[in-house]
């Protein structure tokens, strides 16, 4: 039986299938505090590897090995977690470390590229990401936007479409082709696209919060705390990178 839906690949409606059992005690079930603690631990691990990648960049090292390790290593680990939720307590921390290598390399590159024209770009992107996350939590908490079935479906379709678009762009770039170059351009169309994707990533947070809340209500097992923390990190990292990209476009105008 499908209980929950989310556009985050890690937060699909089938995430809890086979994980809830009659008679499960409270000590065996996931909690909101437990999920937040797991997320906080993962966040610290990500920041540690992020700082490592950042310092390596400014020591003159080529950022591509760390960046590619983070991208493809994180993708592999994420896919395993999605299909093997029970392994989340062991793999989610590894995902956080790999994601930190990617985020730290990308952030260092943006900081270096805009050091003169836009000092503080990275910190501003971090600050805006935290503000947006807080605002979206309050919107969810006070039910300003209700996570209905129709709302979920719209976000799911839009997110899958953007993910497919990015994947096609990535594959094409590996063969030297530049598809839809407007997405990287500081033009009204390119900026509009970034605003749309930032808004989409922000709305994904509502679905993530909804899944965590309902997972607690369903008394999902403790390992789902790691799984939900992993899913929330996926969305927040995506939001940060899109905000970083948007701010860089606005600076180039």
N, C-alpha and C positions, 0 to 999 in steps of 0.2 A: 504493500500500500504506500502511495506517495504522500508524504506529509507536507513537505516544504519545497518551495521553488525559489531560485535566485539565479541571476544572470552570471554571477561569478562561477567559473567552472568548478571551483571547490565547494560551492554552496548550492548545488543542484538539489531538486526536490527529492532525489533518491538517496541523498547523503545519509539518511537515518534508517534506511531499509535494512533490516536484520540486526539493528543495534539496540533496539528497545525491547525489553523483556518483562513480562509480568512478574511482580514480586521483587523487583530490584529495590534495594534499600537506598536511602538518601546518601549514605557514605559512598555508594558505588556510582552515583549519578553525577552528571556534570552540573556545574553551577556557574552563575555569571562571574562571581569573584574568581573562581578557578580558571575560567577562560581568560579573564583579564590578566591574571598572574602569569599564565602561559604566554600570552601575547607580550607582556612586559619583558619576560625572559628572552623571548625570541627577538624583541626589538633591541635589547642590549647586545645580543650576539650579532645582530645585523650591523649595529653601529660600530662594533669592534672591527669587523672585517671591512666595513666601509672606510673607517679611519686608516686601516692598513693600506687599502687600495689608493686612497687619497695621498698618503705620504709617499708611497712608491711612485706615483705620478710625478710629484714635485721633487723627487730625488733623481728624476730623469729617466725612469724606466718606461718602456713601451707599455701603454695601458691595455693594448689589445689582448694579450694573453689572459690577463685577469678578467677583462670584460667578457671575453668569449667563454671563459670558464664559468663565470657567473650566469651568463645567458643560457648556455646549453646544459650546463650542470644543473642549474636551477629548474630548467624545463623538464629534464629527465626525472629529477626528484619529485617535482610537483605532480607529474603524471602518475608516478608510483603511489604517491599519497592519495590521489583522487581515487585510484582503483583498489588501494589497500589501506583503508582508513585506520585499521588496527595498528598499522606501522607508524602512524602519525607521531606518537611520543618519541620515536627514535629518529625519524626523518625530518620532522618539522624544524628542529634546531639546525640540521645540516642545510636545509633550504634557506634558513635565515642567514647563515654564513655565506652561502653562495650568492644570495641576493645582495648582500652587503658588498661583495666584490664588484658586482655589476653596478650598483647604485653609486658606490664610491668612485669608480672609474669614470662613469658618465658625469657625475657632479664635478669632479676635478677638471674634466675636459671643459665643461661649460664655464667653470670659474676662471680657468686660464684664458679661454677665448674671449670672455667679456670682462676681463680684469680691469681694463681701462675704461671701456664705454659703459659698463654696468657693474660696478663693484658691489658686492653683497647680493648678487643674483641668487646664489644657492641658498643663502640664509633666508632670503625673502620667500623663496619657493617653499622651504621647510615651514616657515611661519604660516604661510597661506594654507598649506596642506593641513596643519593642525587646526587652524581656524575653521576651515571648511568641514573637517571631521567633527569638530565640536558642534557646529551649526546643524549639521545633518543629524547628529545624535539628538539634539534638542527638538528638531523637527519630527524625528521618529518618536521621541519620548512623549511629546505632547500631541501626537497624532495630527499634526498639521497636514502632513501627507500620509494617507493611509495606504498600507501595502496590500492592495487588493489583488485578486487573481488577474484582472485585466492589466493592472499596473505592472505586475511581474512579467507578464508575457511581452509587453511592449519593451521593457528593459532587456529581457532575454534576447529578443530578436535584434534589437539595436546593437547590443554588445557582441553578439556572435558575428554580426555583419562587419563591425569595426575590426574584430579580431581576424576575420578572414581577409579583410582588406590589407591589414598590416602584414599578415603572413605572405600574401601574394607579393607585396612590395619587397619583403625581405628576400624571398626566393629570386625575384627578378633582379635585385641588386647584386646577388651572388654571381649572376651571369652578365653583369655590366649594364643592365637595362634600368632606366629610371622611370618608373610608372607613377603617374599622378604626382608630379613634382610640386604641385601647388601646396601639398600638405606640409612641405618644409619651407615654403616661401613666406616672406613677411608681407603678404598682400592681403587685401580685405577677405578674399576667399580662404586663404591659408589661415588667417587669424580666426575667421568664423568657424572653420573646421576644428581648430584647437579648442575654441570655446565650447563647441558642441561636445567634444570628447571629454573635456573637463567636467561638464555638466553630467554627462553619462556616467563617468566614474564616480561622481559624487552621489548620484542616485543609487548606484550599486551598494553604497554603504547602508542605505535604508534596508535593502534586502538582506544584507549581512546581519544587521542588528536584529531583524525580524527572525532570522533563522536561529540565532543564538538564543533569543528569548523563548522561542517555541521548542527548541531543543531542551532547554531547562524544564519547561512545562511537561515535556514528554519523558523526562528523566532518562535522557540518553546516557550511555556509559561514560566514565571519566576520560577515556582516550579521545572522546569527541571534543573535549576542551582543547586539546592540541590541534585537532582537525579544524575547528572553528577559528582558533587563533591564527592558524596558517592561512585560512581563507580571507580573514580580515587583513592580514599583512599583504596578500596579493593585491587587494583592492587599494590599500593605502599607498603602496609603492607605485602602482599604476597612476593613481591620482597625482602623486608628487612629480613623476616624470612628465606628465601632461602639463602640469602647471609650470614646470621648469621650461618646457618647450614653448608654451604660450608667452611667458615673460620674455624669453629670448627673441621671439618674433616681434613683440611690441617694441623692444629696444632697437631693432633694426629698421623700424619705419622712419 
